[in-house]
Amino acid sequence: MRWAIHFGIRSMLTQRKLVLVLALVFGVAAAAYLTLVGLQQALNEIFSANQTEWLVVQEPGSFGEFYGSVLPGEVEEQLKALGVSQVIPVIHAITGTSRKDTRLVQGVVLSAYTQTNTFQMLEGRALQEGDGLRLAMVGWRLAEKAAVEVGGTLALRGRDFEVVGVFRSGTFADNEAWISLESAQQLLGFGESVSIFLAPDEGVVQAGEILAGEGERPPLEVVRQGYSVAGGKQQYQPLLDLFRAVTMALGVGAALTLTHVLLRLAWMRRRELAVLRTVGFPTLTLEAFLLTQALCILALGLIFGFACAALLPLVAKIDMIGVSVAPTYSAAGLLETLGWMLSLVVLGSALPAWWLSRYNLAALLRNE
Amino acid sequence: MNVPKEGDAQVSLAERLLTALRFLGIDLVHSLGRTLLAITALAAVIASYLVIVAGADGFADFQPYFTSELPNIWLMSKDVLSPADSSISQAELETAARVVRAEFGADALRVVLPMIYRSMHDNGKTYALAAAPAEDLVEVFKFELVAGDWPAPGSSGKKEVAASSTFIQISGKQPGDTLAIFGTDFRIAGVVQSSGNMLALIWMDLGTGQALYSGRDDFQVGILALAKGVDPAAVQAKIEGEAALANCCSVYLDSELNETAAQQLATLEAILKTFQILALFVVTFGVYNAANLTMAERAHEIALLRVAGFTPGELQRLLAAHFLLFTLAAFLVGWGAAEAYTAWHSTAAYIVGQAITLKIQVRDLLVGLALTLGFALAGAWLPARTFFRRSTAEHLREL
């Protein structure tokens, strides 16, 4: 077996350029797969939401925790009239006129927002009752994207806000700037209106329920907190499905190229392989010969692929509607990529092994 | 078989090439299995390339705002990115119209159109929802009825809507079907389409829309349809300079809005372009490998052809022709696979009611073919260049 491995490596060294180029093909396939896994993981992280006992009352058809819902302030009293014990108004909107200055804004009731949001301060302090209208706390993803620190200013809709703190919630809110509700109403021209109302899940209104407009009350939709965030992620999913199909095709292309190359390399070395068989080496010699070459190519390919994947976040970064999604690499992602590439290698070397095993190499040698 | 002899004046170049092609043909048939394998490998990569290009085309067509032959001015809340976050009052729209008429003449505006412009979900998909007066919508955006009837006006009390052809295509609903919008059942009265947009859209009369929103009298956008010959940039500047609208509203040309929306997708296009380039390089690598192996395996035959009078240039051209044919075959298979994929999975994404569809255009095919052949040629040329640097004698000595 050791001889077969040695022979496999020696055989490859005679075709160094070929092996290098084949490793590049594998590198592209590995980089594509790793990027795909990284993007999926980033989407899962960015578009995550806390599972809470709060329900969201929003304008039907909107992604109220994101944008697109405007409800009159009177809805608060109308909900209380229905029997809802606590109603907390919140504003969610997207501001900006270009991709670079797009910001997600959340207007919060300073006395109540800690009840409905879980977060930890990374720097500075949280907003508190009595704070001025031009103060903001920002999620770490936004702080990174806008390059702002505590004490600095963040422009929202042309107005400067002093950043008092940077927080991490581990949810979609890490992309947002939080300001007081009154400040958001002024900033966005909402008047007395808000985007959504949060209500405890106490059975008065149910998630999935639509309350048709009645009298002065506009139509309302009740969803569980995090519904809009999941909807946002859903919009990206078909795109990832497209990338997945492309990545799979590139992988299949790489595996078939490997099959083709290994087959021809082995065919070119059939005399030597036949000699080994004739002097008593087992049939496994052929498999070891092929697998050695395939694994060497894979190892080289992974080096290229991971190097390429390290550079890809520079271009493979989706920045859309105020949310930046760059591939996130993790040990699990690397292992998954390794597993995918190994399966390609096994597939790529199995066919040549089967094909060549049909020939009696020693008999072939005698014929030649 | 008449084998050409070196120095034979009677043997033309065409005859020699035909002989060589016959040799390659026999060689291809002899190793049909591995040729098919190499073609399939290359076809998978070419299919990836074509699918990515189709996706990029789909994103390039992203136009979530209505356009028309003549430019329109859109009035929206100040600095909001999505019309769904905008709220414009009738008074603000009338102020803008008055300013324009005062400066550019009473006939400067064809139509002043208030529009409720929101979104709705149905079966997990998001669609645009618009409410505007029918006659104005037809006048400005050339909406045409392609099936059924126009929806009844709001004053009739009937709950009717029209759906765009794209909505019908995506949702599978038909005229006459019932659609629940915000807890109220509406009948799809007809199907409309406009050359200026491909949105998956539900449209209803403005009165119906206001009733749906419990009598709210604000709307999301005010559209000022300009008459022919009126300078849109000058109108935009004039409204922007109006003090009464300075704090409430932003003024856009419809083309600007679509550009801004497309800009949001710029990073997606960058990714798709990166993958396109990677796929083309993989084509080069694939052909390089195949050409390299062919020359290593066929060194004997190539040396014999050299002895028979073929120059390195002729052999290189022959090799290039061989791999161009090979790539062409892979391209045809890859194209077929890409068409099958786009037929099965025709939508790349739904963004604010617009389906980003995958469709391989003729232009994509031609550009793709040219690029693929170009990259394949590079893949064949590189190993050939190295191979023919050595003399025939050196090649023969190795045999």
Interface residues (C-beta under 8 A of the other chain):
Chain A: Q15 K17 L18 V21 L22 L24 V25 V28 A31 A32 E59 P60 G61 S62 F63 Y67 G68 S69 V70 P72 A93 I94 T95 G96 T97 S98 R99 T102 R157 G158 L188 G189 F190 S193 I210 L211 A212 G213 E214 G215 E216 R217 P218 P219 E221 G231 Q234 Q235 Y236 P238 L239 D241 L242 F243 A245 V246 A249 L250 V252 G253 A254 L256 T257 T259 H260 V261 L263 R264 L265 W267 M268 L312 V315 A316 K317 I318 D319 M320 I321 G322 W355
Chain B: G33 R34 L37 A38 T40 A41 L42 A44 V45 A47 S48 V51 I52 G55 S77 K78 D79 V80 L81 S82 A84 D85 S87 R118 S119 M120 H121 G124 T126 L129 A180 I181 F182 G183 T184 L212 Y213 S214 G215 R216 N247 C248 S250 T260 Q263 Q264 L265 A266 T267 L268 A270 I271 T274 F275 L278 A279 F281 V282 F285 G286 Y288 N289 A290 N292 L293 A296 E297 A337 Y341 H345 T347 A348 A349 Y350 I351 I356 L358 P383 T386
